[in-house]
Amino acid sequence: MHPTLPGHPSALSRNAFIRALEHCVTGVAIIATDGPAGKFGAIVSAMNSVSAEPPLLMICIPHHENIFHVVDNNKYFSVNVLAEDQKEVAKMFAGHIKTDDCFAQAHWANGYHGIPLLSRALASFICQLHNQFELGNHTVLAGEVLDVKTRPVLPLAYQAQQYVLVQRDAH
C-alpha cells in the first residue's frame, strides 16, 4: 500500500473513478481468435500501442471474459478497430443484442494462421501473443503485430456508456 500524500484524499471511491472515466472517449475494438482452443471474440475498449520496434500493442480484458484463456492456448489473435457503421456488431459482441453466434452476424475473413478479421473494420491487427499478466481486475494481453489491414473511414467511439460518432476537423 502506498502512503497517502499530504493534502490528498485518503481514498478515491470506485464510483467517482468510473464517473470520471466516462468522460473519456475510447475507440471500440473486437479481439478475435481461432485455433486449437476454439473460436472466440470479445469487445474491448482498452487498446494501445506499446512499441514500434518491435510492433507491440496491448489490450485489457476483464477477468470475467474467458477469451484470455483461449488466446493463451491459440497464441494468435486479431484486434479489429470498428468503423462508424459497425455499431450493431459492437452491440452483439458486448452482449446487448442476443445472438447464438456473433461471428455469423458479420462478415469475417481469415488472416494469418486462420485468425478471424472483421471485414470493413477501420483497422485490423494480426498478433501473436507476446506476454500477458494480471493487473487489478483485468488481464493485459500484449501482442506482437505481424500484419495490419486498414480502411480510410471514421471510427466508432464510446463515451458516457454510449456509442458516439467522430467528426473530422476541416483543417
Secondary structure, 3 states (H helix, E strand, C coil): CCCCCCCCCCCCCHHHHHHHHCCCCEECEEEEECCCCCCEEEEECCEEEEEECCEEEEEEEECCCCHHHHHHHHCEEEEEECECCCHHHHHHHCCCCCCCCHHHHCCEEECHHHCEEECCCCEEEEEEEEEEEEECCEEEEEEEEEEEEECCCCEEEEECCEEEECCCCCC
